[in-house]
Amino acid sequence: MSIFDPLPADLRDKIIVCSYVNATSKIQIARITDVPQWYFERVVFPGQNLIFEAIASAHVEIHTGMMASSILSDTIPCVQLQVEEASSTLPSWVPIKSLEDAPLDDPSALLNLPETEVVS
């Protein structure tokens, strides 16, 4: 996931996948500074969902952009942002497309599920 700044090798077995959504109308900076020998910083635009790898003991600092400055608006433990595997969080009615299938040119085609016969 973070190929430009991978976690140190000795922490690779402690990695969790996290998700943060900027629910504000302002640009934010997500920053992790409490992992030794590693620094993480990303711009998160309004409405954007940031998916990233971290360790459970890390904290994400959220800095909100203001006029010519930024303010530390929140510090969130990464373990609170941890996500599960996508397949286990999707409702059972959501069709899952196999990677072997041809690319989907029209996303609305996912809504064209096979019709079932209604028995009265």
N, CA, C and O atoms as a GROMACS GRO file, in nm:
protein
  480
    1MET      N    1   0.080  -0.119   0.000
    1MET     CA    2   0.000   0.000   0.000
    1MET      C    3   0.085   0.126   0.000
    1MET      O    4   0.074   0.208  -0.091
    2SER      N    5   0.169   0.143   0.098
    2SER     CA    6   0.254   0.262   0.103
    2SER      C    7   0.391   0.226   0.048
    2SER      O    8   0.487   0.212   0.124
    3ILE      N    9   0.401   0.212  -0.083
    3ILE     CA   10   0.526   0.167  -0.142
    3ILE      C   11   0.635   0.273  -0.134
    3ILE      O   12   0.753   0.239  -0.142
    4PHE      N   13   0.599   0.400  -0.119
    4PHE     CA   14   0.699   0.505  -0.113
    4PHE      C   15   0.763   0.515   0.024
    4PHE      O   16   0.876   0.562   0.036
    5ASP      N   17   0.694   0.473   0.127
    5ASP     CA   18   0.746   0.481   0.263
    5ASP      C   19   0.703   0.358   0.343
    5ASP      O   20   0.621   0.370   0.434
    6PRO      N   21   0.757   0.241   0.310
    6PRO     CA   22   0.716   0.119   0.380
    6PRO      C   23   0.757   0.122   0.527
    6PRO      O   24   0.855   0.184   0.565
    7LEU      N   25   0.679   0.052   0.607
    7LEU     CA   26   0.713   0.038   0.748
    7LEU      C   27   0.844  -0.038   0.762
    7LEU      O   28   0.877  -0.119   0.675
    8PRO      N   29   0.921  -0.014   0.868
    8PRO     CA   30   1.046  -0.087   0.889
    8PRO      C   31   1.021  -0.238   0.891
    8PRO      O   32   0.916  -0.284   0.935
    9ALA      N   33   1.119  -0.314   0.843
    9ALA     CA   34   1.105  -0.460   0.829
    9ALA      C   35   1.068  -0.529   0.960
    9ALA      O   36   0.993  -0.626   0.959
   10ASP      N   37   1.120  -0.480   1.072
   10ASP     CA   38   1.091  -0.546   1.200
   10ASP      C   39   0.947  -0.524   1.247
   10ASP      O   40   0.904  -0.586   1.344
   11LEU      N   41   0.872  -0.437   1.180
   11LEU     CA   42   0.732  -0.412   1.217
   11LEU      C   43   0.633  -0.472   1.118
   11LEU      O   44   0.512  -0.463   1.139
   12ARG      N   45   0.682  -0.534   1.011
   12ARG     CA   46   0.595  -0.585   0.904
   12ARG      C   47   0.493  -0.687   0.954
   12ARG      O   48   0.386  -0.700   0.895
   13ASP      N   49   0.522  -0.760   1.062
   13ASP     CA   50   0.427  -0.861   1.112
   13ASP      C   51   0.320  -0.799   1.201
   13ASP      O   52   0.229  -0.870   1.245
   14LYS      N   53   0.328  -0.670   1.230
   14LYS     CA   54   0.231  -0.603   1.317
   14LYS      C   55   0.140  -0.507   1.241
   14LYS      O   56   0.071  -0.426   1.302
   15ILE      N   57   0.140  -0.516   1.109
   15ILE     CA   58   0.067  -0.420   1.025
   15ILE      C   59  -0.084  -0.442   1.031
   15ILE      O   60  -0.132  -0.556   1.029
   16ILE      N   61  -0.157  -0.332   1.039
   16ILE     CA   62  -0.302  -0.334   1.024
   16ILE      C   63  -0.338  -0.239   0.909
   16ILE      O   64  -0.263  -0.147   0.878
   17VAL      N   65  -0.452  -0.262   0.848
   17VAL     CA   66  -0.502  -0.174   0.741
   17VAL      C   67  -0.605  -0.080   0.804
   17VAL      O   68  -0.694  -0.124   0.876
   18CYS      N   69  -0.590   0.048   0.774
   18CYS     CA   70  -0.676   0.149   0.836
   18CYS      C   71  -0.746   0.234   0.730
   18CYS      O   72  -0.702   0.242   0.615
   19SER      N   73  -0.855   0.296   0.771
   19SER     CA   74  -0.931   0.383   0.682
   19SER      C   75  -0.970   0.509   0.758
   19SER      O   76  -1.022   0.502   0.870
   20TYR      N   77  -0.945   0.624   0.695
   20TYR     CA   78  -0.987   0.752   0.752
   20TYR      C   79  -1.061   0.830   0.645
   20TYR      O   80  -1.015   0.839   0.532
   21VAL      N   81  -1.176   0.887   0.680
   21VAL     CA   82  -1.255   0.968   0.587
   21VAL      C   83  -1.255   1.113   0.635
   21VAL      O   84  -1.284   1.141   0.752
   22ASN      N   85  -1.221   1.204   0.545
   22ASN     CA   86  -1.228   1.346   0.575
   22ASN      C   87  -1.372   1.390   0.554
   22ASN      O   88  -1.415   1.413   0.440
   23ALA      N   89  -1.447   1.403   0.662
   23ALA     CA   90  -1.588   1.439   0.655
   23ALA      C   91  -1.610   1.590   0.665
   23ALA      O   92  -1.722   1.636   0.684
   24THR      N   93  -1.502   1.666   0.651
   24THR     CA   94  -1.514   1.812   0.659
   24THR      C   95  -1.512   1.872   0.518
   24THR      O   96  -1.500   1.800   0.419
   25SER      N   97  -1.525   2.002   0.512
   25SER     CA   98  -1.518   2.072   0.383
   25SER      C   99  -1.380   2.134   0.362
   25SER      O  100  -1.360   2.212   0.269
   26LYS      N  101  -1.285   2.100   0.449
   26LYS     CA  102  -1.150   2.156   0.440
   26LYS      C  103  -1.049   2.046   0.409
   26LYS      O  104  -1.072   1.929   0.438
   27ILE      N  105  -0.937   2.086   0.349
   27ILE     CA  106  -0.828   1.992   0.324
   27ILE      C  107  -0.761   1.958   0.456
   27ILE      O  108  -0.740   2.046   0.540
   28GLN      N  109  -0.729   1.829   0.475
   28GLN     CA  110  -0.663   1.785   0.597
   28GLN      C  111  -0.532   1.715   0.563
   28GLN      O  112  -0.511   1.669   0.451
   29ILE      N  113  -0.444   1.708   0.662
   29ILE     CA  114  -0.320   1.632   0.652
   29ILE      C  115  -0.328   1.523   0.758
   29ILE      O  116  -0.349   1.552   0.876
   30ALA      N  117  -0.310   1.397   0.716
   30ALA     CA  118  -0.304   1.284   0.809
   30ALA      C  119  -0.156   1.253   0.828
   30ALA      O  120  -0.084   1.234   0.730
   31ARG      N  121  -0.111   1.247   0.952
   31ARG     CA  122   0.031   1.232   0.980
   31ARG      C  123   0.052   1.132   1.094
   31ARG      O  124  -0.017   1.139   1.197
   32ILE      N  125   0.145   1.039   1.076
   32ILE     CA  126   0.185   0.946   1.182
   32ILE      C  127   0.331   0.974   1.212
   32ILE      O  128   0.416   0.962   1.124
   33THR      N  129   0.360   1.010   1.337
   33THR     CA  130   0.498   1.044   1.374
   33THR      C  131   0.551   0.961   1.490
   33THR      O  132   0.667   0.977   1.528
   34ASP      N  133   0.468   0.873   1.545
   34ASP     CA  134   0.511   0.801   1.665
   34ASP      C  135   0.561   0.658   1.639
   34ASP      O  136   0.563   0.577   1.731
   35VAL      N  137   0.600   0.628   1.517
   35VAL     CA  138   0.659   0.498   1.484
   35VAL      C  139   0.808   0.522   1.457
   35VAL      O  140   0.842   0.595   1.364
   36PRO      N  141   0.897   0.461   1.536
   36PRO     CA  142   1.039   0.485   1.517
   36PRO      C  143   1.086   0.448   1.376
   36PRO      O  144   1.044   0.346   1.321
   37GLN      N  145   1.170   0.531   1.319
   37GLN     CA  146   1.230   0.512   1.187
   37GLN      C  147   1.127   0.511   1.073
   37GLN      O  148   1.151   0.451   0.968
   38TRP      N  149   1.013   0.577   1.094
   38TRP     CA  150   0.910   0.582   0.991
   38TRP      C  151   0.829   0.709   1.007
   38TRP      O  152   0.799   0.752   1.118
   39TYR      N  153   0.794   0.769   0.894
   39TYR     CA  154   0.713   0.892   0.894
   39TYR      C  155   0.610   0.880   0.783
   39TYR      O  156   0.644   0.843   0.671
   40PHE      N  157   0.486   0.910   0.814
   40PHE     CA  158   0.376   0.898   0.719
   40PHE      C  159   0.300   1.029   0.717
   40PHE      O  160   0.264   1.082   0.822
   41GLU      N  161   0.276   1.082   0.597
   41GLU     CA  162   0.199   1.205   0.584
   41GLU      C  163   0.128   1.205   0.449
   41GLU      O  164   0.190   1.182   0.346
   42ARG      N  165  -0.002   1.231   0.451
   42ARG     CA  166  -0.081   1.235   0.328
   42ARG      C  167  -0.182   1.349   0.336
   42ARG      O  168  -0.234   1.381   0.443
   43VAL      N  169  -0.208   1.411   0.221
   43VAL     CA  170  -0.314   1.510   0.208
   43VAL      C  171  -0.444   1.434   0.189
   43VAL      O  172  -0.450   1.340   0.110
   44VAL      N  173  -0.549   1.475   0.261
   44VAL     CA  174  -0.680   1.411   0.250
   44VAL      C  175  -0.780   1.521   0.214
   44VAL      O  176  -0.809   1.611   0.294
   45PHE      N  177  -0.833   1.512   0.092
   45PHE     CA  178  -0.927   1.612   0.044
   45PHE      C  179  -1.066   1.590   0.103
   45PHE      O  180  -1.097   1.479   0.147
   46PRO      N  181  -1.151   1.693   0.104
   46PRO     CA  182  -1.287   1.677   0.158
   46PRO      C  183  -1.360   1.560   0.093
   46PRO      O  184  -1.365   1.550  -0.030
   47GLY      N  185  -1.416   1.472   0.175
   47GLY     CA  186  -1.490   1.356   0.126
   47GLY      C  187  -1.403   1.238   0.088
   47GLY      O  188  -1.456   1.130   0.059
   48GLN      N  189  -1.273   1.254   0.088
   48GLN     CA  190  -1.183   1.145   0.047
   48GLN      C  191  -1.169   1.040   0.157
   48GLN      O  192  -1.167   1.072   0.276
   49ASN      N  193  -1.159   0.913   0.114
   49ASN     CA  194  -1.134   0.801   0.205
   49ASN      C  195  -0.988   0.760   0.188
   49ASN      O  196  -0.949   0.716   0.080
   50LEU      N  197  -0.909   0.774   0.292
   50LEU     CA  198  -0.768   0.738   0.289
   50LEU      C  199  -0.750   0.600   0.348
   50LEU      O  200  -0.785   0.576   0.464
   51ILE      N  201  -0.697   0.507   0.269
   51ILE     CA  202  -0.667   0.371   0.315
   51ILE      C  203  -0.515   0.363   0.330
   51ILE      O  204  -0.442   0.400   0.238
   52PHE      N  205  -0.467   0.316   0.444
   52PHE     CA  206  -0.324   0.312   0.468
   52PHE      C  207  -0.289   0.199   0.564
   52PHE      O  208  -0.375   0.146   0.634
   53GLU      N  209  -0.161   0.164   0.566
   53GLU     CA  210  -0.110   0.063   0.658
   53GLU      C  211  -0.038   0.132   0.773
   53GLU      O  212   0.027   0.235   0.754
   54ALA      N  213  -0.051   0.075   0.891
   54ALA     CA  214   0.017   0.128   1.010
   54ALA      C  215   0.031   0.012   1.109
   54ALA      O  216  -0.003  -0.102   1.078
   55ILE      N  217   0.080   0.043   1.227
   55ILE     CA  218   0.081  -0.058   1.333
   55ILE      C  219  -0.024  -0.015   1.436
   55ILE      O  220  -0.056   0.103   1.447
   56ALA      N  221  -0.076  -0.112   1.509
   56ALA     CA  222  -0.188  -0.087   1.599
   56ALA      C  223  -0.156   0.017   1.707
   56ALA      O  224  -0.247   0.087   1.752
   57SER      N  225  -0.031   0.027   1.748
   57SER     CA  226   0.004   0.121   1.855
   57SER      C  227   0.025   0.264   1.806
   57SER      O  228   0.044   0.355   1.887
   58ALA      N  229   0.022   0.287   1.675
   58ALA     CA  230   0.044   0.421   1.618
   58ALA      C  231  -0.080   0.509   1.634
   58ALA      O  232  -0.190   0.460   1.658
   59HIS      N  233  -0.059   0.639   1.621
   59HIS     CA  234  -0.166   0.738   1.626
   59HIS      C  235  -0.159   0.826   1.502
   59HIS      O  236  -0.051   0.863   1.457
   60VAL      N  237  -0.275   0.858   1.447
   60VAL     CA  238  -0.284   0.948   1.332
   60VAL      C  239  -0.319   1.087   1.384
   60VAL      O  240  -0.418   1.105   1.454
   61GLU      N  241  -0.236   1.183   1.348
   61GLU     CA  242  -0.267   1.323   1.378
   61GLU      C  243  -0.340   1.379   1.257
   61GLU      O  244  -0.294   1.363   1.144
   62ILE      N  245  -0.451   1.445   1.281
   62ILE     CA  246  -0.527   1.509   1.173
   62ILE      C  247  -0.509   1.660   1.187
   62ILE      O  248  -0.552   1.720   1.285
   63HIS      N  249  -0.446   1.718   1.086
   63HIS     CA  250  -0.423   1.862   1.082
   63HIS      C  251  -0.518   1.921   0.977
   63HIS      O  252  -0.518   1.878   0.861
   64THR      N  253  -0.598   2.018   1.017
   64THR     CA  254  -0.695   2.080   0.927
   64THR      C  255  -0.639   2.210   0.873
   64THR      O  256  -0.591   2.294   0.948
   65GLY      N  257  -0.646   2.225   0.741
   65GLY     CA  258  -0.591   2.343   0.675
   65GLY      C  259  -0.673   2.467   0.703
   65GLY      O  260  -0.795   2.467   0.691
   66MET      N  261  -0.603   2.572   0.741
   66MET     CA  262  -0.664   2.703   0.762
   66MET      C  263  -0.589   2.802   0.672
   66MET      O  264  -0.497   2.762   0.600
   67MET      N  265  -0.627   2.925   0.674
   67MET     CA  266  -0.561   3.026   0.592
   67MET      C  267  -0.412   3.034   0.628
   67MET      O  268  -0.376   3.080   0.736
   68ALA      N  269  -0.327   2.989   0.537
   68ALA     CA  270  -0.181   2.995   0.550
   68ALA      C  271  -0.127   2.920   0.672
   68ALA      O  272  -0.018   2.950   0.719
   69SER      N  273  -0.204   2.823   0.723
   69SER     CA  274  -0.155   2.745   0.838
   69SER      C  275  -0.239   2.618   0.850
   69SER      O  276  -0.330   2.594   0.770
   70SER      N  277  -0.207   2.539   0.950
   70SER     CA  278  -0.292   2.423   0.981
   70SER      C  279  -0.298   2.407   1.132
   70SER      O  280  -0.208   2.449   1.205
   71ILE      N  281  -0.407   2.346   1.176
   71ILE     CA  282  -0.431   2.328   1.319
   71ILE      C  283  -0.447   2.180   1.346
   71ILE      O  284  -0.519   2.111   1.274
   72LEU      N  285  -0.379   2.130   1.451
   72LEU     CA  286  -0.397   1.991   1.493
   72LEU      C  287  -0.538   1.978   1.548
   72LEU      O  288  -0.567   2.029   1.656
   73SER      N  289  -0.626   1.910   1.474
   73SER     CA  290  -0.766   1.903   1.514
   73SER      C  291  -0.804   1.773   1.580
   73SER      O  292  -0.907   1.766   1.647
   74ASP      N  293  -0.722   1.666   1.564
   74ASP     CA  294  -0.757   1.539   1.626
   74ASP      C  295  -0.635   1.447   1.626
   74ASP      O  296  -0.548   1.457   1.539
   75THR      N  297  -0.630   1.357   1.723
   75THR     CA  298  -0.531   1.249   1.726
   75THR      C  299  -0.609   1.121   1.750
   75THR      O  300  -0.679   1.108   1.851
   76ILE      N  301  -0.598   1.026   1.656
   76ILE     CA  302  -0.680   0.905   1.659
   76ILE      C  303  -0.589   0.782   1.665
   76ILE      O  304  -0.499   0.770   1.583
   77PRO      N  305  -0.612   0.691   1.762
   77PRO     CA  306  -0.536   0.565   1.761
   77PRO      C  307  -0.568   0.485   1.635
   77PRO      O  308  -0.684   0.470   1.598
   78CYS      N  309  -0.464   0.435   1.569
   78CYS     CA  310  -0.484   0.361   1.443
   78CYS      C  311  -0.573   0.239   1.463
   78CYS      O  312  -0.646   0.201   1.371
   79VAL      N  313  -0.567   0.178   1.580
   79VAL     CA  314  -0.649   0.059   1.604
   79VAL      C  315  -0.798   0.092   1.591
   79VAL      O  316  -0.877   0.004   1.559
   80GLN      N  317  -0.837   0.218   1.617
   80GLN     CA  318  -0.978   0.260   1.600
   80GLN      C  319  -1.015   0.277   1.454
   80GLN      O  320  -1.133   0.278   1.419
   81LEU      N  321  -0.915   0.290   1.367
   81LEU     CA  322  -0.940   0.308   1.224
   81LEU      C  323  -0.922   0.178   1.146
   81LEU      O  324  -0.935   0.177   1.023
   82GLN      N  325  -0.892   0.070   1.216
   82GLN     CA  326  -0.864  -0.058   1.150
   82GLN      C  327  -0.987  -0.109   1.077
   82GLN      O  328  -1.098  -0.101   1.128
   83VAL      N  329  -0.965  -0.162   0.956
   83VAL     CA  330  -1.073  -0.219   0.876
   83VAL      C  331  -1.052  -0.369   0.862
   83VAL      O  332  -0.940  -0.419   0.871
   84GLU      N  333  -1.161  -0.439   0.840
   84GLU     CA  334  -1.156  -0.583   0.818
   84GLU      C  335  -1.139  -0.608   0.669
   84GLU      O  336  -1.136  -0.514   0.590
   85GLU      N  337  -1.128  -0.735   0.632
   85GLU     CA  338  -1.122  -0.770   0.491
   85GLU      C  339  -1.248  -0.721   0.423
   85GLU      O  340  -1.357  -0.729   0.479
   86ALA      N  341  -1.234  -0.671   0.302
   86ALA     CA  342  -1.348  -0.616   0.230
   86ALA      C  343  -1.459  -0.719   0.211
   86ALA      O  344  -1.577  -0.685   0.223
   87SER      N  345  -1.424  -0.844   0.183
   87SER     CA  346  -1.525  -0.945   0.156
   87SER      C  347  -1.611  -0.974   0.279
   87SER      O  348  -1.726  -1.014   0.264
   88SER      N  349  -1.557  -0.955   0.399
   88SER     CA  350  -1.635  -0.984   0.518
   88SER      C  351  -1.722  -0.865   0.560
   88SER      O  352  -1.811  -0.881   0.643
   89THR      N  353  -1.699  -0.747   0.504
   89THR     CA  354  -1.778  -0.631   0.543
   89THR      C  355  -1.887  -0.597   0.442
   89THR      O  356  -1.975  -0.516   0.471
   90LEU      N  357  -1.883  -0.658   0.325
   90LEU     CA  358  -1.986  -0.631   0.225
   90LEU      C  359  -2.112  -0.712   0.254
   90LEU      O  360  -2.103  -0.827   0.296
   91PRO      N  361  -2.228  -0.653   0.232
   91PRO     CA  362  -2.352  -0.729   0.248
   91PRO      C  363  -2.355  -0.845   0.148
   91PRO      O  364  -2.293  -0.837   0.042
   92SER      N  365  -2.427  -0.950   0.181
   92SER     CA  366  -2.428  -1.069   0.096
   92SER      C  367  -2.491  -1.043  -0.041
   92SER      O  368  -2.463  -1.116  -0.136
   93TRP      N  369  -2.576  -0.940  -0.054
   93TRP     CA  370  -2.642  -0.914  -0.181
   93TRP      C  371  -2.554  -0.840  -0.281
   93TRP      O  372  -2.591  -0.827  -0.398
   94VAL      N  373  -2.436  -0.790  -0.238
   94VAL     CA  374  -2.347  -0.717  -0.329
   94VAL      C  375  -2.275  -0.817  -0.418
   94VAL      O  376  -2.206  -0.906  -0.368
   95PRO      N  377  -2.290  -0.804  -0.551
   95PRO     CA  378  -2.220  -0.896  -0.641
   95PRO      C  379  -2.070  -0.868  -0.639
   95PRO      O  380  -2.028  -0.753  -0.648
   96ILE      N  381  -1.992  -0.972  -0.626
   96ILE     CA  382  -1.847  -0.957  -0.624
   96ILE      C  383  -1.792  -1.002  -0.758
   96ILE      O  384  -1.818  -1.113  -0.802
   97LYS      N  385  -1.716  -0.915  -0.822
   97LYS     CA  386  -1.661  -0.941  -0.954
   97LYS      C  387  -1.526  -1.009  -0.940
   97LYS      O  388  -1.440  -0.961  -0.867
   98SER      N  389  -1.508  -1.118  -1.008
   98SER     CA  390  -1.383  -1.192  -1.007
   98SER      C  391  -1.277  -1.114  -1.084
   98SER      O  392  -1.308  -1.046  -1.182
   99LEU      N  393  -1.151  -1.124  -1.040
   99LEU     CA  394  -1.041  -1.057  -1.110
   99LEU      C  395  -1.019  -1.116  -1.249
   99LEU      O  396  -0.963  -1.051  -1.336
  100GLU      N  397  -1.062  -1.241  -1.268
  100GLU     CA  398  -1.044  -1.306  -1.398
  100GLU      C  399  -1.146  -1.259  -1.500
  100GLU      O  400  -1.126  -1.278  -1.620
  101ASP      N  401  -1.256  -1.198  -1.456
  101ASP     CA  402  -1.357  -1.148  -1.547
  101ASP      C  403  -1.302  -1.034  -1.631
  101ASP      O  404  -1.205  -0.969  -1.594
  102ALA      N  405  -1.366  -1.010  -1.743
  102ALA     CA  406  -1.327  -0.899  -1.830
  102ALA      C  407  -1.355  -0.768  -1.756
  102ALA      O  408  -1.442  -0.764  -1.669
  103PRO      N  409  -1.283  -0.662  -1.790
  103PRO     CA  410  -1.308  -0.532  -1.725
  103PRO      C  411  -1.453  -0.489  -1.743
  103PRO      O  412  -1.514  -0.517  -1.846
  104LEU      N  413  -1.505  -0.423  -1.645
  104LEU     CA  414  -1.643  -0.377  -1.649
  104LEU      C  415  -1.646  -0.235  -1.704
  104LEU      O  416  -1.602  -0.141  -1.638
  105ASP      N  417  -1.700  -0.220  -1.826
  105ASP     CA  418  -1.706  -0.089  -1.889
  105ASP      C  419  -1.821  -0.005  -1.834
  105ASP      O  420  -1.810   0.118  -1.826
  106ASP      N  421  -1.930  -0.070  -1.798
  106ASP     CA  422  -2.048   0.000  -1.750
  106ASP      C  423  -2.082  -0.050  -1.611
  106ASP      O  424  -2.138  -0.159  -1.598
  107PRO      N  425  -2.051   0.028  -1.504
  107PRO     CA  426  -2.079  -0.017  -1.367
  107PRO      C  427  -2.226  -0.048  -1.342
  107PRO      O  428  -2.257  -0.125  -1.251
  108SER      N  429  -2.317   0.010  -1.420
  108SER     CA  430  -2.459  -0.018  -1.400
  108SER      C  431  -2.493  -0.163  -1.437
  108SER      O  432  -2.600  -0.213  -1.401
  109ALA      N  433  -2.402  -0.230  -1.509
  109ALA     CA  434  -2.424  -0.371  -1.544
  109ALA      C  435  -2.428  -0.459  -1.420
  109ALA      O  436  -2.485  -0.568  -1.422
  110LEU      N  437  -2.367  -0.411  -1.312
  110LEU     CA  438  -2.372  -0.488  -1.187
  110LEU      C  439  -2.514  -0.495  -1.132
  110LEU      O  440  -2.546  -0.587  -1.057
  111LEU      N  441  -2.597  -0.400  -1.169
  111LEU     CA  442  -2.734  -0.397  -1.119
  111LEU      C  443  -2.824  -0.493  -1.196
  111LEU      O  444  -2.935  -0.522  -1.151
  112ASN      N  445  -2.780  -0.542  -1.310
  112ASN     CA  446  -2.860  -0.634  -1.391
  112ASN      C  447  -2.838  -0.777  -1.345
  112ASN      O  448  -2.771  -0.856  -1.412
  113LEU      N  449  -2.894  -0.807  -1.231
  113LEU     CA  450  -2.882  -0.941  -1.177
  113LEU      C  451  -2.982  -1.034  -1.245
  113LEU      O  452  -3.084  -0.988  -1.296
  114PRO      N  453  -2.955  -1.165  -1.247
  114PRO     CA  454  -3.048  -1.257  -1.311
  114PRO      C  455  -3.185  -1.252  -1.243
  114PRO      O  456  -3.195  -1.244  -1.120
  115GLU      N  457  -3.288  -1.257  -1.325
  115GLU     CA  458  -3.423  -1.253  -1.269
  115GLU      C  459  -3.459  -1.390  -1.213
  115GLU      O  460  -3.418  -1.493  -1.267
  116THR      N  461  -3.534  -1.390  -1.107
  116THR     CA  462  -3.579  -1.516  -1.046
  116THR      C  463  -3.729  -1.527  -1.065
  116THR      O  464  -3.801  -1.427  -1.065
  117GLU      N  465  -3.775  -1.648  -1.080
  117GLU     CA  466  -3.917  -1.672  -1.100
  117GLU      C  467  -3.988  -1.663  -0.966
  117GLU      O  468  -3.945  -1.723  -0.868
  118VAL      N  469  -4.097  -1.588  -0.964
  118VAL     CA  470  -4.177  -1.574  -0.843
  118VAL      C  471  -4.286  -1.679  -0.845
  118VAL      O  472  -4.364  -1.688  -0.940
  119VAL      N  473  -4.291  -1.758  -0.738
  119VAL     CA  474  -4.393  -1.863  -0.728
  119VAL      C  475  -4.504  -1.812  -0.638
  119VAL      O  476  -4.477  -1.768  -0.526
  120SER      N  477  -4.629  -1.818  -0.686
  120SER     CA  478  -4.742  -1.770  -0.607
  120SER      C  479  -4.812  -1.883  -0.537
  120SER      O  480  -4.910  -1.860  -0.466
   0.00000   0.00000   0.00000
